[in-house]
């Protein structure tokens, strides 16, 4: 379906108009299946997440909402009304192994990863290796937040890379 049409339907049903930067981020999905969205608190990342959820549901895509912590997953669930879970739970972390990995792919059409500034490089590698190359991946976070406890500045590095991204103001 046409992204613009589905976005307009979302805006009409929610009686709002997304900001230009939010619209730009949404429309990036027409050009790339991996995008990043960053911005300070209150810039509209969560509202944009709801717009992405609306798109995936209208397109009948199988999607998952992920976060690095249970608290963040609960918040996404409250805001979107859709179930969210931690990366560890989704990928079946068993203490020293994962149910899903490069050999046993996590089969889903789309992933929205929220609070990505808290994701370290090891967990991000595990997530990426478990996904099919065709999976749409939306990485959302605040680059100004404290970095992950583990090694790596995943979100900050992605924002400086070739990954298409939008900074919400």
C-alpha contacts under 8 A as a table, 3 or more apart, distances in Angstrom:
res1	aa1	res2	aa2	distance
1	X	5	X	7.73
1	X	6	X	7.45
1	X	59	X	6.80
2	X	5	X	5.35
2	X	6	X	6.43
3	X	6	X	5.26
3	X	7	X	6.05
3	X	27	X	6.80
3	X	30	X	7.32
3	X	55	X	7.68
4	X	7	X	5.04
4	X	8	X	6.08
4	X	27	X	7.65
5	X	8	X	5.17
5	X	9	X	6.25
6	X	9	X	5.01
6	X	10	X	6.24
6	X	54	X	7.95
6	X	55	X	6.32
6	X	58	X	7.50
7	X	10	X	5.01
7	X	11	X	6.23
7	X	51	X	7.08
7	X	55	X	7.36
8	X	11	X	5.06
8	X	12	X	6.06
9	X	12	X	5.11
9	X	13	X	6.03
10	X	13	X	5.25
10	X	14	X	6.11
10	X	51	X	6.49
10	X	54	X	6.83
11	X	14	X	5.20
11	X	15	X	5.70
11	X	16	X	5.07
11	X	17	X	5.53
11	X	18	X	7.16
12	X	15	X	4.93
12	X	16	X	6.57
12	X	17	X	7.99
18	X	22	X	5.83
18	X	23	X	6.15
18	X	48	X	7.99
19	X	22	X	5.20
19	X	23	X	6.28
20	X	23	X	5.05
20	X	24	X	6.11
21	X	24	X	4.94
21	X	25	X	6.24
21	X	166	X	6.69
21	X	167	X	7.13
21	X	168	X	5.72
21	X	169	X	7.55
22	X	25	X	5.16
22	X	26	X	6.22
22	X	44	X	7.39
22	X	45	X	7.98
22	X	48	X	6.35
22	X	166	X	7.91
22	X	168	X	6.78
23	X	26	X	5.04
23	X	27	X	6.09
24	X	27	X	5.17
24	X	28	X	6.27
24	X	166	X	7.13
25	X	28	X	5.22
25	X	29	X	7.50
25	X	35	X	7.84
25	X	37	X	6.81
25	X	165	X	7.00
25	X	166	X	5.59
26	X	29	X	6.04
26	X	48	X	7.57
26	X	51	X	7.89
26	X	52	X	7.17
27	X	30	X	5.63
27	X	31	X	7.69
28	X	31	X	5.36
28	X	32	X	6.21
28	X	35	X	7.09
28	X	164	X	7.34
29	X	32	X	5.26
29	X	33	X	5.97
29	X	34	X	7.68
29	X	35	X	7.31
30	X	33	X	7.93
32	X	35	X	6.73
32	X	164	X	7.42
33	X	134	X	7.43
33	X	135	X	6.95
33	X	136	X	4.42
33	X	137	X	6.09
33	X	138	X	7.89
34	X	136	X	5.77
34	X	137	X	4.71
34	X	138	X	5.87
34	X	139	X	7.76
34	X	163	X	6.83
34	X	164	X	7.25
35	X	137	X	6.52
35	X	138	X	5.11
35	X	139	X	6.22
35	X	163	X	6.07
35	X	164	X	5.12
35	X	165	X	5.52
36	X	138	X	5.80
36	X	139	X	4.56
36	X	140	X	5.79
36	X	158	X	7.49
36	X	159	X	7.13
36	X	163	X	6.94
36	X	164	X	6.35
36	X	165	X	4.46
36	X	166	X	6.56
37	X	45	X	7.37
37	X	138	X	7.53
37	X	139	X	6.18
37	X	140	X	4.78
37	X	141	X	6.49
37	X	165	X	5.52
37	X	166	X	5.05
37	X	167	X	5.95
37	X	168	X	7.24
38	X	45	X	7.37
38	X	140	X	5.80
38	X	141	X	4.96
38	X	142	X	5.16
38	X	143	X	6.48
38	X	165	X	7.66
38	X	166	X	6.44
38	X	167	X	4.86
38	X	168	X	6.06
39	X	43	X	6.02
39	X	45	X	7.09
39	X	141	X	6.78
39	X	142	X	5.09
39	X	143	X	7.09
39	X	167	X	5.43
39	X	168	X	4.70
39	X	169	X	6.27
40	X	43	X	5.90
40	X	142	X	5.49
40	X	143	X	7.80
40	X	144	X	7.08
40	X	168	X	7.49
40	X	169	X	7.34
41	X	44	X	7.76
41	X	45	X	7.94
41	X	142	X	7.30
42	X	45	X	7.52
43	X	168	X	5.74
43	X	169	X	5.56
44	X	47	X	5.21
44	X	48	X	6.12
44	X	168	X	7.12
45	X	48	X	5.09
45	X	49	X	6.19
45	X	140	X	7.14
45	X	141	X	7.79
45	X	168	X	7.49
46	X	49	X	4.90
46	X	50	X	6.45
46	X	76	X	7.68
46	X	79	X	7.39
47	X	50	X	5.11
47	X	51	X	6.47
48	X	51	X	4.91
48	X	52	X	6.29
49	X	52	X	5.06
49	X	53	X	6.24
49	X	80	X	7.70
49	X	112	X	7.66
50	X	53	X	5.01
50	X	54	X	6.20
50	X	79	X	7.80
50	X	80	X	5.57
51	X	54	X	5.03
51	X	55	X	6.27
52	X	55	X	5.01
52	X	56	X	6.25
53	X	56	X	5.17
53	X	57	X	6.16
53	X	80	X	7.78
54	X	57	X	5.22
54	X	58	X	6.10
55	X	58	X	5.15
55	X	59	X	6.11
56	X	59	X	5.09
56	X	60	X	6.04
56	X	61	X	5.05
56	X	62	X	7.34
56	X	63	X	6.93
56	X	110	X	7.73
57	X	60	X	4.92
57	X	61	X	6.01
57	X	62	X	7.89
58	X	61	X	7.75
61	X	109	X	5.78
61	X	110	X	7.11
62	X	108	X	5.47
62	X	109	X	5.12
62	X	110	X	6.50
63	X	108	X	5.76
63	X	109	X	5.65
63	X	110	X	4.52
63	X	111	X	5.61
63	X	112	X	7.75
64	X	84	X	6.82
64	X	108	X	7.34
64	X	110	X	6.53
64	X	111	X	5.07
64	X	112	X	6.41
65	X	73	X	7.75
65	X	76	X	7.67
65	X	83	X	7.05
65	X	84	X	4.64
65	X	85	X	6.47
65	X	111	X	6.07
65	X	112	X	4.98
65	X	113	X	6.27
65	X	114	X	7.55
66	X	73	X	6.60
66	X	84	X	5.66
66	X	85	X	5.18
66	X	86	X	5.36
66	X	87	X	5.69
66	X	90	X	7.74
66	X	111	X	7.09
66	X	112	X	6.01
66	X	113	X	4.80
66	X	114	X	6.19
67	X	70	X	7.38
67	X	72	X	6.04
67	X	73	X	5.53
67	X	84	X	7.58
67	X	85	X	6.41
67	X	86	X	4.91
67	X	87	X	5.95
67	X	113	X	5.56
67	X	114	X	5.05
67	X	115	X	5.98
67	X	116	X	7.09
68	X	72	X	7.24
68	X	73	X	7.78
68	X	86	X	5.29
68	X	87	X	5.72
68	X	88	X	7.63
68	X	114	X	7.78
68	X	115	X	6.91
68	X	116	X	7.22
68	X	118	X	6.51
68	X	119	X	6.06
69	X	72	X	5.34
69	X	73	X	6.30
69	X	86	X	5.61
69	X	87	X	7.96
70	X	73	X	4.95
70	X	74	X	6.19
70	X	85	X	6.79
70	X	86	X	5.85
71	X	74	X	5.16
71	X	75	X	6.36
72	X	75	X	5.06
72	X	76	X	6.33
72	X	114	X	7.78
72	X	115	X	7.13
73	X	76	X	5.19
73	X	77	X	6.20
73	X	84	X	5.07
73	X	85	X	5.17
73	X	86	X	6.23
74	X	77	X	5.04
74	X	78	X	6.17
74	X	84	X	6.82
74	X	85	X	7.73
75	X	78	X	5.07
75	X	79	X	6.22
76	X	79	X	5.20
76	X	80	X	5.92
76	X	81	X	7.80
76	X	82	X	7.69
76	X	83	X	7.80
76	X	84	X	6.33
77	X	80	X	5.42
77	X	81	X	5.20
77	X	82	X	5.11
77	X	83	X	5.07
77	X	84	X	5.43
78	X	81	X	5.43
78	X	82	X	7.58
85	X	89	X	6.41
85	X	90	X	6.44
86	X	89	X	5.24
86	X	90	X	6.25
87	X	90	X	5.20
87	X	91	X	6.08
87	X	127	X	7.47
88	X	91	X	5.40
88	X	92	X	5.92
88	X	93	X	5.07
89	X	92	X	5.09
89	X	93	X	6.22
90	X	93	X	8.00
91	X	98	X	6.17
91	X	99	X	5.94
91	X	100	X	5.11
91	X	101	X	7.75
91	X	106	X	7.13
91	X	127	X	7.68
91	X	130	X	7.87
92	X	98	X	5.25
92	X	99	X	4.76
92	X	100	X	6.50
93	X	96	X	7.38
93	X	97	X	5.95
93	X	98	X	4.45
93	X	99	X	6.51
94	X	97	X	5.18
94	X	98	X	5.83
94	X	99	X	7.55
95	X	98	X	7.96
98	X	101	X	6.47
99	X	104	X	7.24
100	X	103	X	7.45
100	X	104	X	5.07
100	X	105	X	5.54
100	X	106	X	5.66
100	X	130	X	5.61
101	X	104	X	5.18
101	X	105	X	5.72
101	X	106	X	7.40
101	X	126	X	6.50
101	X	127	X	7.62
101	X	129	X	5.82
101	X	130	X	4.10
101	X	131	X	7.81
102	X	105	X	6.09
102	X	129	X	4.82
102	X	130	X	4.96
102	X	131	X	7.70
103	X	130	X	7.60
104	X	130	X	6.90
105	X	129	X	7.87
105	X	130	X	4.77
105	X	131	X	5.64
105	X	132	X	6.41
106	X	130	X	5.51
106	X	131	X	5.48
106	X	132	X	7.26
107	X	131	X	6.86
107	X	132	X	6.85
108	X	111	X	7.35
108	X	131	X	7.75
108	X	132	X	8.00
108	X	135	X	6.55
109	X	134	X	7.35
109	X	135	X	4.94
109	X	136	X	6.22
110	X	135	X	5.26
110	X	136	X	4.40
110	X	137	X	5.85
110	X	138	X	7.89
111	X	135	X	7.26
111	X	136	X	6.15
111	X	137	X	4.91
111	X	138	X	6.20
112	X	137	X	6.05
112	X	138	X	4.75
112	X	139	X	6.15
112	X	140	X	7.40
113	X	116	X	6.24
113	X	137	X	7.45
113	X	138	X	6.06
113	X	139	X	4.91
113	X	140	X	5.95
114	X	139	X	6.31
114	X	140	X	4.76
114	X	141	X	5.95
115	X	118	X	6.06
115	X	119	X	7.63
115	X	140	X	6.10
115	X	141	X	4.65
115	X	142	X	7.07
116	X	119	X	5.17
116	X	139	X	6.38
116	X	140	X	5.83
116	X	141	X	4.93
116	X	142	X	7.64
116	X	154	X	7.57
116	X	155	X	6.11
117	X	120	X	7.96
117	X	141	X	5.59
117	X	142	X	6.21
117	X	143	X	6.02
117	X	145	X	6.63
117	X	146	X	7.30
117	X	147	X	5.77
117	X	148	X	6.33
117	X	153	X	7.16
117	X	154	X	6.76
117	X	155	X	5.33
117	X	156	X	7.60
118	X	146	X	7.43
118	X	147	X	5.69
118	X	148	X	4.11
118	X	149	X	7.23
119	X	123	X	6.45
119	X	124	X	6.39
119	X	147	X	7.99
119	X	148	X	5.53
119	X	150	X	7.87
119	X	154	X	6.71
119	X	155	X	7.93
120	X	123	X	5.63
120	X	124	X	6.19
120	X	148	X	5.35
120	X	149	X	7.08
120	X	150	X	5.14
120	X	151	X	5.57
120	X	152	X	5.29
120	X	153	X	6.73
120	X	154	X	6.25
121	X	124	X	5.05
121	X	125	X	6.02
121	X	150	X	7.44
121	X	151	X	6.07
121	X	152	X	5.01
121	X	153	X	7.21
121	X	154	X	5.94
122	X	125	X	5.20
122	X	126	X	6.35
122	X	150	X	7.86
122	X	151	X	7.55
123	X	126	X	5.05
123	X	127	X	6.17
124	X	127	X	5.01
124	X	128	X	6.11
124	X	154	X	7.53
125	X	128	X	5.14
125	X	129	X	6.00
126	X	129	X	5.22
126	X	130	X	6.18
127	X	130	X	5.29
127	X	131	X	6.58
128	X	131	X	5.41
129	X	132	X	7.89
131	X	135	X	6.37
132	X	135	X	5.41
139	X	155	X	7.91
141	X	155	X	7.15
142	X	145	X	5.62
143	X	155	X	6.37
143	X	156	X	5.80
147	X	152	X	7.90
147	X	153	X	6.26
148	X	151	X	6.99
148	X	152	X	7.15
148	X	153	X	7.07
153	X	156	X	5.46
153	X	157	X	5.97
154	X	157	X	5.20
154	X	158	X	6.11
155	X	158	X	5.08
155	X	159	X	6.19
156	X	159	X	5.15
156	X	160	X	6.49
157	X	160	X	5.19
157	X	161	X	6.24
158	X	161	X	4.96
158	X	162	X	7.46
158	X	163	X	6.18
159	X	162	X	7.80
159	X	163	X	6.88
159	X	165	X	6.54
160	X	163	X	8.00
